[in-house]
């Protein structure tokens, strides 16, 4: 199991990213629009820098839904390889058969 503080922090980052997504997108659109004057674009960059750092979506860490493990994460299943193997061995994932030869 991952530390509860790390899992809770990641949940907070997800919430902040969702909360500021629209504002961040509009400021980025203004900042990257070449047809606007340089002053407006610079002002949009400054406002973007004033937003909380944890509201950026690239700070979200993919974690296993079951254990919170941050590494060896399968996006399609939203779980780590270890959890996948455990649940598959117990027959709790439909269609998954442990390999043997």
Secondary structure, DSSP 8 states (H G I E B T S, - for coil): ---HHHHHHHHHHHHHHHHHHHHHHHHHHHHH-TTS-HHHHHHHHHHHHHS-GGGSGGG-----TTT---SSEETTTTEEHHHHHHHHHTT-STT------
